[in-house]
Amino acid sequence: MIEAAGRDLTAGELIEALEGLDEDTPVRLAHQPSWPFEYAIRAVATVPDVPTEPWHGERQEQVVYLVEGEQTRYLPGEVADAIGWGQ
């Protein structure tokens, strides 16, 4: 697991985490640590010139968004444990 430790994960870190995986490996989103669910990823969108703090006028050159798809199930306990969300 690659963790950004208090900051946002970068595209480079995401690419590194995916290196070597079979291209048919499913990609899922783990959501909500206190009541964990698993979601499919419906799309990936790269959006240029995104406001980071609209009230201060600051902007991010570009941001990659993983678009939530269907909720597939509750997150399995083994997965919650592996990502540090276990009981």
Secondary structure, 3 states (H helix, E strand, C coil): CCCCCCCCCCHHHHHHHHCCCCCCCCCEEEECCCCCEEEEEEEEEEEEEEEEECCCCEEEEEEEEEEEEEEEEECCHHHHHHCCCCC
